């Protein structure tokens, strides 16, 4: 297929996740794939390239690792030795914005096919006018991060959209997850046991139950969770540890929980994170950590590949 140009007009719509999901399926099909992110790359004498300094960019490092890339990709030899190269880029707010014009020109120069990625909106495709600048090279749009309870509705609406919708991809908790280590760092906490499990993914968060009697039922509602509970509420902490829990956050004190809590956590293999921050600060810090979550955990790769394969027709990629 040559070059596949994947664009968006917004931040954090999931372009890199889509790129990774496509790449994984291409690799599984025996294809040789490459990746380029021009707007993160440095200019050099040979054109737009990826330099060693760019590897610090999380998306680039992640994609290079996903594809097993060891060589640099530069504009003059973009597709040499590869069946397809995925190029990720941003559009501007209007067709006349410099970023949009650059994207139109780059796609034309690369003779690329173009796919847009948008996050879900009740209006479905939000930036149709921007895509006209790609002309006949534009294949369509992928609607990403669709709440699971309205996926069917979104797919039905897509059939009536003036822009071709190539796929409607549901939200996935695994892709939004952060590791225990990232959680501890984000809330300014310390993991005091089972540090070998700091790479486990936390998909859900729960605060303390209203009463001890309701603790088991309450905390049993969600799995793969971190339970955030005050240090002085050992009863609630013990209840949470009796349910499927990835980490226990002991808040409001730098002191560890009492012995019975630590002992139970040890038996269950559950890391305990202590933090002096109050509950409100912990919640705010968790939200900030979730907003910064990146695709840097290998455990997310399988989910990415499966999600794309199930919700996007891979035949369009040759």
Secondary structure, DSSP 8 states (H G I E B T S, - for coil): -EEEEEEESSTTSSHHHHHHHHHHHHHHTT--EEEE-GGGSEEETTEEE--GGGGGSHHHHHHHHHHT--S--BGGGTTTT-SEEEEEEE--SSTTSHHHHHHHHHHHHHT-EEEEEEE--TTS---HHHHGGGGGGEEEEEEEEE-GGGHHHHHHHHTT-SS-EEEEEE--HHHH-EEHHHHHHHTT-EE-S-GGGTT-EE-EEEE--SSGGGHHHHHTT-SSEEEEEETT-HHHHHHHHTS-EEEEEEESBSS---HHHHHHHHHHT-EEEEBSS-HHHHHHHHHHHHHT--S--THHHHHHHHHHHHHB-GGGG-
